[in-house]
Amino acid sequence: MPHMIERFIGKDCLINLGSGGTADGIVKSVSEGWVELEGQDGNIQAVNTDYICRIREYPKNRNGKRKVVIE
């Protein structure tokens, strides 16, 4: 799976986790089973790839801003 996630490096993504939670931000790197994300506030977080169920680019409206995502 990490080679698939590498396609999202540099993109603003929304990640759904197996526990029902979500993580979002710009994918900075993928290595050793972890994805490093940088949030809009500049905070860095790491997500274990074993818990990722879905990853996609964050949907944008026609002005290029993030849409509200309701799942």
HUPEVEN-V474235 format. One record per residue. N is the residue number from 1. OMEGA is omega in whole degrees, -180 to 180 (NA if undefined). Layout:
# HUPEVEN-V474235
N_OMEGA / N_OMEGA
This chain:
# HUPEVEN-V474235
1_-178 / 2_179 / 3_176 / 4_-179 / 5_180 / 6_178 / 7_-177 / 8_-179 / 9_180 / 10_-179 / 11_177 / 12_-172 / 13_173 / 14_-177 / 15_175 / 16_-177 / 17_-179 / 18_-179 / 19_-179 / 20_179 / 21_177 / 22_173 / 23_179 / 24_180 / 25_179 / 26_-180 / 27_-178 / 28_-180 / 29_176 / 30_179 / 31_175 / 32_176 / 33_-179 / 34_174 / 35_179 / 36_-179 / 37_174 / 38_-179 / 39_-180 / 40_180 / 41_178 / 42_178 / 43_180 / 44_174 / 45_180 / 46_-180 / 47_178 / 48_-177 / 49_178 / 50_-176 / 51_-179 / 52_176 / 53_-177 / 54_174 / 55_179 / 56_175 / 57_-180 / 58_-180 / 59_-179 / 60_173 / 61_-175 / 62_175 / 63_180 / 64_178 / 65_180 / 66_173 / 67_173 / 68_-178 / 69_177 / 70_-179 / 71_NA
